[in-house]
Each structure stands twice: as structure tokens, then as C-alpha cells.
Amino acid sequence: MARIVILGAGIAGHTVARYLGKWLGKQHQVIVVSPRPTWNWVPSNIWVGVGEMTEPQVSFELAPLYKKLNIDFRLAGALSIHPEGDGEHAKPFVTIQYADGARAGQTEAVEYDYLVNATGPKLNFAATPGLGPETGYTMSVCTPPHALEANRRLQAAIAAMKNGQDQTFVIGTGHGMCTCQGAAFEYIYNVDHTLRQAGVRERARLIWLSNEYELGDLGMGGMHVANSGYVTNSKLFAESLMAERGVEWITRAHVTKVEPDKIHYEQLDGTYHELPFDFAMLIPPFAGVGLKACDRAGADITAAVFAPNGFMKVDADYTAKPFEEWRARDWPRTYQNPNYRNLFAVGIAFAPPHAISKPMKSPNGTPINPTAPRTGMPSAAMGKAVAASIRDMLKGAPAPTHTASMAEAGAVCVASTGAHLFKGSAASITVFPVVPDRDTYPQYGRDVDLTFFEVGLAGHWMKFLLHHVFIYQANLRPGWSFLPD
């Protein structure tokens, strides 16, 4: 009997776990290690952040589900990986520390035959002084508790406006190297919708603050679409959406510091600015969770297993080269570590070989450009592919059998406003492939016929449907494995 250990139970980790639990049954042991007892459908935290949904509507307890699949769930965080074992352990092992219960604070070495790193990111609020809801002055929608606090502050701002006070809302990214612009993009439209529903929009100044070079970059270098014989771009699409709603925008910005009522930022041209605010929701930069790696003798090999940002190296081309030489083939396909065949990383936990948007620096040497997004649909696709490869390798396959390259797959981003079936709208973006392939599509890097933008109620219905479908699937309801990931 082999043992597969999965670190993390987010979208990617939970996908690996549920498929391995289904496919392996009691033939092998599956262990999931996560410091959080619940699964969260992160895209719907946006609705929690404006009071349209509650925390129980976007999350559920994991332990009862894993019990159904004979999965051993450990409420713990991972500390270090020992892919060669040591003098005491012949097998590779991971050191974990329990987070709750009678064993809280205790550490344990858990041996494995296969290890999947799906820890997700560390929300690196500390990268910008004053950023974040816990020790800073800005809100977040990255977790349900953060989203609940954001809504509490939003409702307080609405109450102030009803009492005759004007309010300035700043929404976007809180650092020059942030990713996940899409979450902030959706949140600003939901805030605009909420303010209109409350009848106070005229008292609000709404500002988009982002590290994107242009609106609509979204960490993917922007997109082009073919429509009625013309080719247009995501910059025009995003600018139109903002202008129609009276939203101001500031791009090419790196937030340097946040004070209780003021944001300080540097722009790509090297100038420094200040922006007063009453309410701010700024996405933090992401980093690896801080796992260490040691060889059999106990020597630190973290730099060999992880990139400097803390994300795990996989089957990507990490060779340093100019932006013009980046290719789609640089991106990983199997998510297997190059040095240890039984070690994988999926979702945000893997290290991208490079950004998708062009790297840029201000005259002061400050990097200001989005890092590569790899959440949602790509994370689930990676998880299922790695689960299938491990299943087949347990049966004797010499190498991973399934792939999920972001350079060979598309993604859908639906920025929906409100959770009411007939009172909302959505800006829907479909992109193929996620990572531009300039060898296959030399002009724009993507298939302009499979990349498109739409605005309207249909996209809103799709987002509403996706919320319920993915919650249903993740809850292991009848027929879950037949639903698309």
C-alpha cells in the first residue's frame, strides 16, 4: 500500500484529493494536510465582501467529506519536506505541525510515496507597510473572514453616505508585483452595484489602482478578440466598463505604504503620489508559504526545490532569458519536480517560469508589473491531471501520464455584479490559451476566435450557475465526478 500526502485543501488540493479518493479507494492511503478545516469557493468571496452571500454559502467542513472517501484529514500545517528521507526515515517524509485539538502545536514526520504540494499562497501583506485587514488599514476578499470584514466596512461607508458624507473607495492591487487583478476587478464592479442599489453612488468616488501597464492586462499581457470583422483589445473593453460606471483608474502603480487614510504609491515613470481614501480593498502580493527542504544528511536544499519566491519548481524552463525569448513551451505540463519524481506542485504552489505580462521597472529600480495568475480553472485542471498521473504511476507507469499546461488550455473569468438572478450583470472574459503561444499564434499570441468579451445578464447567470455547480461538485454530491472541473 502506497501513501499519497497532499499539502493543502484549496481548489487544487481538494481536486487531487477527491479524485484520488475515488480512484484509489482502500488500495492506497491518501492523507490531506491543511491548517484550515474548511473548503472555500474563493471566487464567491467577492459576493461575501458586499453582503450578497454568507460564509456558509461559500465554504463547508472538509473532515466529513474526506471520511466518505477514506481520506485521512490532518488539521495541520506543513513545515519542511525531506524528499530523500534521513537516518531515521528510509522513506521521504514531510514534517507537519498540528493546528488544533489535543495535538495542537505538536509536530510529526509523515512518510510518503507521493507528495503533492497544493498549499496555495501566503498572503504577503507584510510586503507593503500598512497593507491588510489584520495589521494594516486596507480590506481584502482573499478569505471569507476578510470578505466579511470588508462588507462590514463597506456597510459603514454606505451608512456614512446616507448621512450626507462623501466617501472615496480605492480598489485594486497593493504592491507592484501582485497577481489576481481579476478578483479586484470583479469587486470594484460589485461595490459600484451595491452603492447604486443603496442609492448613494453619487456620493462615492470610486478609483481603480493597479500595477497593470494598461487596464485589462489582468496579469496576462492583455487580450485581443475578433468581433464583426474587427480586432479589438481588453484595454478598450476595460476602459469602457469603467467609464460607463464613472470609475476613475490609476495604472502602472506600486503601493509603497498605506496610512490610516492615505495610500502612497510610485508609478512606472518614477513619480511618487498620495491618494486619500475612506475605504480601500487592495489585493496583496502572493508568496510561497515558507516550506523548507532538506536532503538525507539534513542539509538545506530549499533553493534547489523552491524558487526564491517560495513556490516549488516543477517541469518548467526556469532559464533566465529576455522577454522576447519567452515561449509557451517554457511552462510546465506535468507539474512534477525535476529532481524528485514523486513530488508534484499544483495551483498557486508551483513556480511559474516567468511572468506573462512584460516585466518592467521604474527609473528607481522598482518592479511594477503583474505576476502570472494561476487560480480557478487552471488550478482544478492541474489537480485532476496530477491525480490521474499518480494513479497511473501507482499502476506502473514510469512517468506522468496526464498534462495540463496553461499554454495549451483556456480559462473563463466572469466578473459578476450582485447575486440576484434578475438584478445583476457580468463582464465575461474567455481566453485561449492562458499563456500566449506566439509560435502558434504569431500576431496576438492567442486564438482571437476563442478569446472574447461579453457584457450582460447571460454571463451573470453563468457565474451564478458555476457557483452552485462547483459547490455541488466539491461537496461530492451524486454524480460529482461527471461534472467539468
TORTIKOL-264175 format. One record per residue (C-alpha): residue in one letter; x, y, z. Coordinates in Angstrom, 3 decimals, m for minus. Example, Ala and Ser with C-alpha at 12.3 -4.5 7.8 and 13.67 -1.06 7.14 Angstrom:
% TORTIKOL-264175
{'A',{12.300,m4.500,7.800}}
{'S',{13.670,m1.060,7.140}}
END
This chain:
% TORTIKOL-264175
{'M',{0.000,0.000,0.000}}
{'A',{1.356,3.388,m1.047}}
{'R',{0.788,6.650,0.812}}
{'I',{m0.029,9.888,m1.013}}
{'V',{0.192,13.085,1.042}}
{'I',{m1.494,16.263,m0.214}}
{'L',{m0.491,19.558,1.373}}
{'G',{m3.414,21.958,1.163}}
{'A',{m7.141,21.616,0.536}}
{'G',{m7.975,24.567,m1.670}}
{'I',{m9.263,24.284,m5.215}}
{'A',{m6.180,22.412,m6.475}}
{'G',{m5.513,20.240,m3.418}}
{'H',{m9.148,19.271,m2.930}}
{'T',{m9.359,18.310,m6.604}}
{'V',{m6.370,15.981,m6.227}}
{'A',{m7.850,14.510,m3.043}}
{'R',{m11.354,13.809,m4.290}}
{'Y',{m10.168,12.135,m7.496}}
{'L',{m7.539,10.020,m5.749}}
{'G',{m10.091,9.109,m3.102}}
{'K',{m12.497,7.981,m5.819}}
{'W',{m9.947,6.166,m7.974}}
{'L',{m7.809,4.503,m5.297}}
{'G',{m10.433,3.516,m2.740}}
{'K',{m8.821,1.495,0.060}}
{'Q',{m5.977,0.194,m2.103}}
{'H',{m3.732,3.063,m1.049}}
{'Q',{m3.686,5.650,1.721}}
{'V',{m4.450,9.299,0.953}}
{'I',{m3.653,11.942,3.582}}
{'V',{m4.670,15.586,3.280}}
{'V',{m2.843,18.104,5.455}}
{'S',{m4.388,21.559,5.792}}
{'P',{m4.272,24.227,8.547}}
{'R',{m7.890,25.154,7.730}}
{'P',{m10.857,22.844,8.439}}
{'T',{m12.993,24.195,5.619}}
{'W',{m13.005,24.331,1.834}}
{'N',{m13.757,27.716,0.316}}
{'W',{m15.009,28.557,m3.179}}
{'V',{m12.774,31.621,m3.388}}
{'P',{m14.396,33.322,m6.429}}
{'S',{m17.625,33.835,m4.463}}
{'N',{m15.836,35.631,m1.617}}
{'I',{m16.486,38.686,m3.774}}
{'W',{m20.202,38.365,m3.006}}
{'V',{m19.481,37.878,0.701}}
{'G',{m17.499,41.118,0.545}}
{'V',{m20.594,43.100,m0.480}}
{'G',{m23.133,41.288,1.695}}
{'E',{m24.728,39.235,m1.098}}
{'M',{m23.664,35.886,0.408}}
{'T',{m22.737,34.496,3.804}}
{'E',{m19.683,32.461,4.768}}
{'P',{m21.631,29.142,4.935}}
{'Q',{m22.739,29.706,1.344}}
{'V',{m19.135,29.713,0.095}}
{'S',{m17.465,27.151,2.364}}
{'F',{m18.017,23.807,4.119}}
{'E',{m16.291,21.407,6.521}}
{'L',{m13.790,19.027,4.944}}
{'A',{m13.428,16.248,7.521}}
{'P',{m16.878,14.652,6.948}}
{'L',{m16.321,14.579,3.186}}
{'Y',{m12.897,13.004,3.415}}
{'K',{m14.242,10.367,5.763}}
{'K',{m16.603,9.255,2.968}}
{'L',{m13.610,8.724,0.664}}
{'N',{m11.416,7.027,3.306}}
{'I',{m9.072,10.009,3.256}}
{'D',{m7.115,10.775,6.410}}
{'F',{m7.536,14.504,7.124}}
{'R',{m4.930,16.203,9.326}}
{'L',{m5.681,19.718,10.582}}
{'A',{m2.086,20.874,10.421}}
{'G',{0.395,22.984,8.523}}
{'A',{3.460,21.693,6.690}}
{'L',{6.886,22.854,7.875}}
{'S',{9.520,21.035,5.826}}
{'I',{9.943,18.436,3.088}}
{'H',{12.605,15.722,3.214}}
{'P',{12.470,14.138,m0.248}}
{'E',{15.369,11.756,0.478}}
{'G',{14.340,10.722,3.979}}
{'D',{17.012,10.791,6.685}}
{'G',{18.824,8.478,9.096}}
{'E',{15.612,7.724,10.951}}
{'H',{13.224,7.540,7.996}}
{'A',{14.056,5.406,4.971}}
{'K',{11.205,6.942,3.007}}
{'P',{10.726,10.596,2.083}}
{'F',{8.689,12.488,4.652}}
{'V',{7.111,15.835,5.395}}
{'T',{7.122,17.480,8.819}}
{'I',{3.777,18.880,9.888}}
{'Q',{2.560,20.812,12.923}}
{'Y',{m0.963,20.282,14.206}}
{'A',{m3.138,23.381,14.356}}
{'D',{m5.983,22.350,16.646}}
{'G',{m7.284,19.799,19.103}}
{'A',{m5.375,17.747,21.653}}
{'R',{m2.275,17.691,19.442}}
{'A',{m2.160,21.437,18.747}}
{'G',{1.445,22.595,18.424}}
{'Q',{2.851,19.069,18.153}}
{'T',{4.957,18.121,15.150}}
{'E',{5.009,14.841,13.276}}
{'A',{7.036,13.336,10.438}}
{'V',{4.648,11.846,7.865}}
{'E',{6.262,9.487,5.364}}
{'Y',{5.023,9.422,1.790}}
{'D',{5.392,7.630,m1.524}}
{'Y',{3.990,10.637,m3.408}}
{'L',{3.683,14.214,m2.215}}
{'V',{1.521,16.914,m3.821}}
{'N',{2.243,20.491,m2.761}}
{'A',{m1.038,22.386,m3.066}}
{'T',{m0.515,24.794,m0.192}}
{'G',{m1.598,27.828,m2.179}}
{'P',{m0.037,31.211,m1.398}}
{'K',{0.986,33.111,1.644}}
{'L',{m0.948,36.387,1.541}}
{'N',{2.088,38.614,1.794}}
{'F',{0.522,41.736,3.312}}
{'A',{3.844,42.460,5.024}}
{'A',{5.413,43.318,1.642}}
{'T',{3.680,46.724,1.842}}
{'P',{3.640,48.560,5.187}}
{'G',{0.081,49.217,6.315}}
{'L',{m1.497,46.714,3.897}}
{'G',{m4.164,44.259,5.033}}
{'P',{m7.107,43.982,7.413}}
{'E',{m5.279,42.462,10.367}}
{'T',{m2.324,44.768,10.961}}
{'G',{m2.962,47.419,8.315}}
{'Y',{m5.637,49.759,7.013}}
{'T',{m6.984,48.050,3.881}}
{'M',{m9.532,45.342,3.277}}
{'S',{m9.181,42.001,1.475}}
{'V',{m11.548,39.431,m0.055}}
{'C',{m8.995,36.608,m0.190}}
{'T',{m10.648,34.620,2.625}}
{'P',{m14.212,34.500,3.997}}
{'P',{m13.255,36.291,7.263}}
{'H',{m11.521,39.003,5.244}}
{'A',{m14.566,39.351,2.990}}
{'L',{m16.905,39.600,5.983}}
{'E',{m14.820,42.425,7.420}}
{'A',{m14.740,44.142,4.029}}
{'N',{m18.527,44.070,3.904}}
{'R',{m18.789,45.404,7.449}}
{'R',{m16.605,48.363,6.483}}
{'L',{m18.494,48.803,3.210}}
{'Q',{m21.840,48.967,5.015}}
{'A',{m20.410,51.511,7.450}}
{'A',{m19.314,53.648,4.489}}
{'I',{m22.792,53.362,2.961}}
{'A',{m24.329,54.471,6.270}}
{'A',{m21.999,57.469,6.314}}
{'M',{m23.046,58.424,2.786}}
{'K',{m26.708,58.157,3.730}}
{'N',{m25.903,60.658,6.460}}
{'G',{m24.559,63.080,3.866}}
{'Q',{m20.819,62.262,3.873}}
{'D',{m18.845,61.749,0.667}}
{'Q',{m16.586,58.683,0.560}}
{'T',{m13.573,57.682,m1.561}}
{'F',{m13.201,53.991,m2.411}}
{'V',{m9.879,52.650,m3.719}}
{'I',{m9.848,49.077,m5.058}}
{'G',{m7.066,47.198,m6.852}}
{'T',{m3.623,45.828,m6.038}}
{'G',{m1.445,46.677,m3.053}}
{'H',{2.015,46.043,m4.494}}
{'G',{3.901,46.320,m7.772}}
{'M',{4.209,42.537,m8.134}}
{'C',{0.634,41.487,m7.336}}
{'T',{m1.408,38.955,m9.218}}
{'C',{m5.164,38.256,m9.048}}
{'Q',{m6.248,41.543,m10.623}}
{'G',{m9.402,39.683,m11.663}}
{'A',{m10.647,39.447,m8.066}}
{'A',{m10.199,43.177,m7.528}}
{'F',{m11.689,43.842,m10.983}}
{'E',{m14.849,41.963,m10.006}}
{'Y',{m15.005,43.513,m6.561}}
{'I',{m14.956,47.098,m7.815}}
{'Y',{m17.965,46.398,m10.052}}
{'N',{m19.790,44.768,m7.163}}
{'V',{m19.094,47.765,m4.959}}
{'D',{m20.382,50.084,m7.689}}
{'H',{m23.525,47.913,m7.991}}
{'T',{m24.029,47.857,m4.203}}
{'L',{m23.681,51.630,m3.918}}
{'R',{m26.266,52.118,m6.682}}
{'Q',{m28.648,49.693,m5.026}}
{'A',{m28.264,51.653,m1.783}}
{'G',{m28.952,54.928,m3.603}}
{'V',{m25.660,56.566,m2.605}}
{'R',{m23.499,56.204,m5.723}}
{'E',{m23.445,59.979,m6.314}}
{'R',{m21.605,60.454,m3.002}}
{'A',{m18.876,57.962,m3.875}}
{'R',{m15.581,58.485,m5.681}}
{'L',{m14.560,55.070,m6.986}}
{'I',{m10.918,54.554,m8.029}}
{'W',{m9.153,51.568,m9.590}}
{'L',{m5.475,51.395,m8.526}}
{'S',{m3.424,48.717,m10.249}}
{'N',{0.060,47.567,m11.202}}
{'E',{m1.156,46.747,m14.722}}
{'Y',{0.565,48.601,m17.558}}
{'E',{m2.862,49.170,m19.111}}
{'L',{m6.388,48.434,m18.000}}
{'G',{m7.421,44.919,m18.986}}
{'D',{m3.931,43.448,m18.653}}
{'L',{m5.107,41.186,m15.802}}
{'G',{m1.654,39.668,m15.479}}
{'M',{m1.994,38.069,m18.910}}
{'G',{m0.453,40.801,m21.023}}
{'G',{m3.883,41.873,m22.232}}
{'M',{m6.020,40.090,m24.813}}
{'H',{m7.312,40.587,m28.353}}
{'V',{m10.635,39.427,m29.776}}
{'A',{m12.219,39.283,m33.225}}
{'N',{m15.689,40.809,m33.428}}
{'S',{m17.706,41.565,m36.581}}
{'G',{m14.573,41.560,m38.691}}
{'Y',{m12.619,43.835,m36.358}}
{'V',{m9.955,43.032,m33.771}}
{'T',{m10.151,44.906,m30.504}}
{'N',{m8.352,44.565,m27.181}}
{'S',{m9.089,44.160,m23.493}}
{'K',{m7.789,47.665,m22.751}}
{'L',{m10.661,49.211,m24.675}}
{'F',{m13.117,46.762,m23.115}}
{'A',{m11.999,47.500,m19.531}}
{'E',{m11.813,51.259,m20.074}}
{'S',{m15.352,51.259,m21.493}}
{'L',{m16.677,49.371,m18.470}}
{'M',{m15.014,51.789,m16.060}}
{'A',{m16.034,54.915,m17.944}}
{'E',{m19.652,53.777,m18.168}}
{'R',{m19.758,53.382,m14.390}}
{'G',{m17.907,56.569,m13.522}}
{'V',{m14.872,54.728,m12.169}}
{'E',{m11.508,56.512,m12.275}}
{'W',{m8.357,54.484,m12.867}}
{'I',{m4.680,54.675,m12.000}}
{'T',{m2.393,52.063,m13.548}}
{'R',{1.360,51.287,m13.502}}
{'A',{1.299,51.772,m9.728}}
{'H',{3.243,50.171,m6.880}}
{'V',{1.819,50.881,m3.441}}
{'T',{4.745,51.745,m1.182}}
{'K',{2.895,52.406,2.087}}
{'V',{m0.618,52.710,3.476}}
{'E',{m1.541,55.048,6.311}}
{'P',{m4.960,55.086,8.048}}
{'D',{m6.453,57.420,5.434}}
{'K',{m3.817,57.698,2.725}}
{'I',{m2.189,55.437,0.121}}
{'H',{1.339,56.214,m1.045}}
{'Y',{2.355,54.838,m4.423}}
{'E',{5.070,55.023,m7.045}}
{'Q',{4.315,54.891,m10.755}}
{'L',{6.302,53.345,m13.557}}
{'D',{7.631,56.745,m14.619}}
{'G',{9.342,57.051,m11.216}}
{'T',{6.990,59.650,m9.728}}
{'Y',{5.515,59.352,m6.228}}
{'H',{1.925,60.159,m5.280}}
{'E',{m0.550,60.146,m2.409}}
{'L',{m4.196,59.106,m2.576}}
{'P',{m6.610,59.815,0.329}}
{'F',{m9.272,57.165,0.934}}
{'D',{m12.127,56.205,3.219}}
{'F',{m12.371,52.557,2.132}}
{'A',{m9.696,50.520,0.368}}
{'M',{m9.612,46.898,m0.780}}
{'L',{m6.180,46.053,m2.160}}
{'I',{m5.128,42.514,m3.118}}
{'P',{m1.775,41.570,m1.528}}
{'P',{1.167,40.009,m3.363}}
{'F',{1.495,36.238,m3.088}}
{'A',{4.495,34.256,m1.873}}
{'G',{5.182,30.632,m1.041}}
{'V',{4.079,29.532,2.421}}
{'G',{7.686,29.124,3.572}}
{'L',{8.290,25.383,3.293}}
{'K',{11.884,24.257,3.715}}
{'A',{13.558,21.278,2.068}}
{'C',{16.399,19.137,3.441}}
{'D',{18.479,16.323,1.968}}
{'R',{19.190,12.980,3.640}}
{'A',{22.023,14.462,5.696}}
{'G',{19.821,17.309,6.907}}
{'A',{21.467,19.975,4.737}}
{'D',{19.206,22.768,3.494}}
{'I',{18.262,22.243,m0.186}}
{'T',{15.388,24.729,m0.212}}
{'A',{16.957,26.717,m3.045}}
{'A',{17.120,23.588,m5.205}}
{'V',{13.468,22.636,m4.653}}
{'F',{11.848,26.072,m4.440}}
{'A',{12.175,29.299,m6.394}}
{'P',{13.237,32.451,m4.488}}
{'N',{9.569,33.441,m4.067}}
{'G',{8.905,30.221,m2.144}}
{'F',{6.953,28.395,m4.860}}
{'M',{8.028,24.876,m5.842}}
{'K',{9.975,24.188,m9.021}}
{'V',{8.336,21.805,m11.473}}
{'D',{8.880,20.730,m15.088}}
{'A',{9.220,24.281,m16.408}}
{'D',{12.116,26.028,m18.111}}
{'Y',{13.474,28.424,m15.486}}
{'T',{16.357,29.618,m17.635}}
{'A',{16.786,33.371,m17.342}}
{'K',{16.265,34.968,m20.753}}
{'P',{14.877,38.151,m22.304}}
{'F',{11.115,38.696,m22.551}}
{'E',{11.291,38.367,m26.342}}
{'E',{12.637,34.804,m25.978}}
{'W',{9.886,33.521,m23.666}}
{'R',{7.879,30.717,m25.194}}
{'A',{4.752,28.747,m24.367}}
{'R',{6.882,25.609,m24.068}}
{'D',{8.623,27.148,m21.021}}
{'W',{5.510,26.422,m18.975}}
{'P',{5.063,23.149,m17.062}}
{'R',{2.863,20.340,m18.327}}
{'T',{3.042,17.576,m15.685}}
{'Y',{3.879,19.635,m12.530}}
{'Q',{6.436,17.045,m11.468}}
{'N',{9.559,18.243,m9.675}}
{'P',{12.604,17.752,m11.958}}
{'N',{14.736,16.154,m9.225}}
{'Y',{12.194,14.043,m7.353}}
{'R',{9.729,12.050,m9.469}}
{'N',{7.316,11.518,m6.558}}
{'L',{6.989,15.245,m5.817}}
{'F',{4.403,17.486,m7.521}}
{'A',{3.129,21.039,m7.096}}
{'V',{m0.213,22.368,m8.350}}
{'G',{m2.250,25.561,m8.262}}
{'I',{m0.550,28.639,m6.920}}
{'A',{2.040,26.416,m5.179}}
{'F',{4.086,25.831,m8.356}}
{'A',{6.672,28.370,m9.500}}
{'P',{5.881,29.940,m12.884}}
{'P',{8.900,30.147,m15.191}}
{'H',{8.235,33.828,m15.835}}
{'A',{5.526,36.461,m15.825}}
{'I',{3.009,36.621,m18.680}}
{'S',{2.888,40.408,m18.718}}
{'K',{6.125,42.099,m19.744}}
{'P',{8.413,42.797,m16.731}}
{'M',{9.054,46.495,m16.176}}
{'K',{10.884,48.675,m13.673}}
{'S',{10.586,52.313,m12.744}}
{'P',{13.650,54.586,m13.049}}
{'N',{14.068,53.926,m9.310}}
{'G',{14.533,50.212,m9.991}}
{'T',{11.100,49.205,m8.641}}
{'P',{9.469,46.259,m10.474}}
{'I',{5.916,47.215,m11.456}}
{'N',{4.107,44.514,m13.414}}
{'P',{1.577,41.780,m12.632}}
{'T',{2.802,38.285,m11.878}}
{'A',{1.190,35.304,m13.568}}
{'P',{m2.332,34.253,m12.463}}
{'R',{m2.936,30.523,m11.975}}
{'T',{m6.137,30.213,m9.956}}
{'G',{m9.624,28.823,m10.571}}
{'M',{m9.997,26.709,m13.709}}
{'P',{m6.244,26.178,m14.282}}
{'S',{m5.795,25.023,m10.663}}
{'A',{m8.554,22.432,m10.959}}
{'A',{m7.188,21.182,m14.298}}
{'M',{m3.718,20.770,m12.798}}
{'G',{m5.140,18.937,m9.798}}
{'K',{m7.067,16.423,m11.872}}
{'A',{m4.109,15.819,m14.209}}
{'V',{m1.694,15.187,m11.341}}
{'A',{m4.181,12.886,m9.606}}
{'A',{m4.531,10.868,m12.831}}
{'S',{m0.744,10.680,m13.262}}
{'I',{m0.222,9.454,m9.699}}
{'R',{m2.960,6.851,m10.172}}
{'D',{m1.238,5.566,m13.306}}
{'M',{2.258,5.687,m11.775}}
{'L',{0.980,3.570,m8.894}}
{'K',{m0.036,1.051,m11.552}}
{'G',{3.455,1.040,m13.047}}
{'A',{3.612,3.993,m15.423}}
{'P',{7.236,5.224,m15.468}}
{'A',{6.314,8.914,m15.788}}
{'P',{3.310,11.243,m15.507}}
{'T',{0.603,10.306,m17.998}}
{'H',{m1.545,13.460,m17.965}}
{'T',{m0.792,17.100,m18.657}}
{'A',{m2.460,20.446,m18.003}}
{'S',{m0.299,23.173,m19.488}}
{'M',{m1.593,26.721,m19.116}}
{'A',{m0.138,27.298,m22.572}}
{'E',{m2.485,24.683,m24.012}}
{'A',{m5.676,25.476,m22.106}}
{'G',{m8.189,28.275,m21.881}}
{'A',{m9.897,29.932,m18.947}}
{'V',{m13.047,31.889,m18.227}}
{'C',{m13.228,34.909,m15.935}}
{'V',{m16.707,36.192,m15.079}}
{'A',{m16.878,39.480,m13.173}}
{'S',{m20.471,39.407,m11.972}}
{'T',{m22.300,42.107,m10.019}}
{'G',{m24.779,41.068,m7.366}}
{'A',{m26.108,37.586,m6.626}}
{'H',{m29.732,38.229,m7.634}}
{'L',{m30.832,36.350,m10.750}}
{'F',{m32.515,39.312,m12.424}}
{'K',{m30.805,42.390,m10.963}}
{'G',{m27.207,41.724,m11.904}}
{'S',{m24.901,41.806,m14.888}}
{'A',{m21.485,40.448,m15.735}}
{'A',{m18.374,41.157,m17.748}}
{'S',{m17.292,37.768,m19.109}}
{'I',{m13.811,37.123,m20.479}}
{'T',{m12.802,33.878,m22.176}}
{'V',{m9.144,33.474,m23.110}}
{'F',{m7.327,30.752,m25.082}}
{'P',{m4.653,29.875,m24.284}}
{'V',{m3.938,31.441,m20.892}}
{'V',{m0.211,31.695,m21.632}}
{'P',{0.359,33.298,m25.046}}
{'D',{1.740,30.957,m27.709}}
{'R',{3.453,33.194,m30.258}}
{'D',{4.713,30.262,m32.281}}
{'T',{1.170,29.054,m32.977}}
{'Y',{m0.488,32.493,m32.960}}
{'P',{2.312,34.853,m34.024}}
{'Q',{0.227,38.028,m34.294}}
{'Y',{m1.517,38.146,m30.925}}
{'G',{m0.276,35.063,m29.074}}
{'R',{m3.807,33.715,m28.722}}
{'D',{m6.681,32.472,m30.861}}
{'V',{m8.787,35.624,m31.340}}
{'D',{m11.805,33.490,m32.264}}
{'L',{m11.684,31.634,m28.944}}
{'T',{m10.907,34.721,m26.870}}
{'F',{m13.854,37.035,m26.361}}
{'F',{m15.517,39.601,m24.085}}
{'E',{m19.223,39.908,m23.334}}
{'V',{m21.319,42.089,m21.034}}
{'G',{m24.822,41.218,m19.885}}
{'L',{m27.204,39.115,m17.856}}
{'A',{m26.216,35.824,m19.538}}
{'G',{m22.727,35.972,m18.023}}
{'H',{m24.250,36.778,m14.665}}
{'W',{m26.407,33.663,m14.879}}
{'M',{m23.343,31.633,m15.833}}
{'K',{m21.428,32.889,m12.773}}
{'F',{m24.398,32.096,m10.553}}
{'L',{m24.649,28.614,m12.097}}
{'L',{m20.908,27.984,m11.757}}
{'H',{m21.043,28.908,m8.073}}
{'H',{m23.662,26.255,m7.368}}
{'V',{m22.159,23.643,m9.697}}
{'F',{m18.690,23.860,m8.171}}
{'I',{m20.020,23.894,m4.597}}
{'Y',{m22.100,20.825,m5.505}}
{'Q',{m19.102,19.102,m7.074}}
{'A',{m16.672,19.933,m4.277}}
{'N',{m19.246,18.649,m1.767}}
{'L',{m19.082,15.252,m3.506}}
{'R',{m22.784,15.259,m4.321}}
{'P',{m24.167,12.430,m6.510}}
{'G',{m22.581,12.467,m9.963}}
{'W',{m19.870,14.999,m8.974}}
{'S',{m17.149,13.266,m10.993}}
{'F',{m19.147,13.684,m14.221}}
{'L',{m19.189,17.465,m13.900}}
{'P',{m16.448,19.529,m15.591}}
{'D',{m13.678,20.882,m13.348}}
END
